[in-house]
Amino acid sequence: MIDSIVQFIFESLKEMDCDIAGLDENSQLGPRGADLSSLSLAELALRVEDQYGLRFGEEETERLSGLTIGQFCAVVAERTSRAEAAAE
């Protein structure tokens, strides 16, 4: 599941016209990596919410800049698994 989330994140970043050259799962979403603005982080969070049926609070979206791409994908995978388990 993580691999498909990582792929989705990179595809989303590319569609958002972000420079993904040199980025990997260890790259931070914020200034020390992808250097996404707060608006871009919010857009990425919305794309993930729509794709995986999740919701991020406003404070969570602000904290995304401190996460690496891999950490963010792990959060998405965990929440997706919990949502699927709750639905059963």
C-alpha positions as CSV (number, residue, x, y, z in Angstrom):
1,M,0.0,0.0,0.0
2,I,2.8,2.4,0.8
3,D,4.2,2.1,-2.7
4,S,1.0,3.2,-4.3
5,I,0.7,6.1,-1.9
6,V,4.2,7.2,-2.7
7,Q,3.4,7.0,-6.4
8,F,0.3,9.0,-5.9
9,I,2.2,11.7,-3.9
10,F,4.8,12.1,-6.6
11,E,2.2,12.1,-9.4
12,S,0.3,14.8,-7.4
13,L,3.4,16.9,-6.9
14,K,4.2,16.7,-10.6
15,E,0.6,17.7,-11.5
16,M,0.9,20.6,-9.1
17,D,4.0,21.8,-11.2
18,C,6.4,21.0,-8.3
19,D,10.0,20.2,-9.1
20,I,10.3,16.6,-8.1
21,A,13.9,16.1,-9.4
22,G,16.0,14.8,-6.6
23,L,13.1,14.1,-4.3
24,D,12.7,10.7,-2.6
25,E,10.9,9.3,0.4
26,N,13.4,10.9,2.7
27,S,12.8,14.4,1.4
28,Q,11.0,16.7,3.7
29,L,7.8,18.3,2.3
30,G,8.8,21.7,3.7
31,P,11.8,24.0,3.2
32,R,14.5,21.4,3.6
33,G,13.2,19.2,0.8
34,A,10.3,19.7,-1.6
35,D,9.9,23.3,-0.3
36,L,6.2,23.3,-0.7
37,S,4.4,26.5,0.3
38,S,1.5,26.3,2.8
39,L,-0.9,26.6,-0.1
40,S,0.8,23.7,-1.9
41,L,0.7,21.6,1.3
42,A,-3.0,22.3,1.6
43,E,-3.6,21.3,-2.0
44,L,-1.6,18.1,-1.5
45,A,-3.6,17.3,1.6
46,L,-6.8,17.9,-0.3
47,R,-5.7,15.6,-3.1
48,V,-4.9,12.8,-0.6
49,E,-8.2,13.4,1.2
50,D,-10.1,13.0,-2.0
51,Q,-8.1,9.9,-3.2
52,Y,-8.2,8.0,0.1
53,G,-11.3,9.3,1.8
54,L,-9.4,10.9,4.7
55,R,-9.6,14.2,6.5
56,F,-6.8,16.4,7.8
57,G,-7.5,19.2,10.3
58,E,-6.1,22.6,9.6
59,E,-3.4,22.2,12.3
60,E,-2.3,18.9,10.8
61,T,-2.0,20.4,7.3
62,E,0.4,23.0,8.8
63,R,2.5,20.3,10.4
64,L,3.0,18.5,7.1
65,S,6.0,20.6,6.2
66,G,8.0,18.9,8.9
67,L,7.3,15.4,7.6
68,T,9.2,13.6,5.0
69,I,7.4,12.2,2.0
70,G,7.8,8.7,3.5
71,Q,6.4,9.8,6.9
72,F,3.4,11.4,5.2
73,C,2.8,8.3,3.2
74,A,3.0,6.2,6.4
75,V,0.4,8.5,8.1
76,V,-1.9,8.1,5.1
77,A,-1.5,4.3,5.0
78,E,-2.2,4.0,8.8
79,R,-5.3,6.1,8.5
80,T,-6.5,4.3,5.4
81,S,-6.1,1.0,7.2
82,R,-8.0,2.2,10.3
83,A,-10.8,3.5,8.1
84,E,-11.1,0.3,6.2
85,A,-11.1,-1.7,9.5
86,A,-13.8,0.5,11.0
87,A,-15.9,0.1,7.9
88,E,-15.9,-3.7,8.2
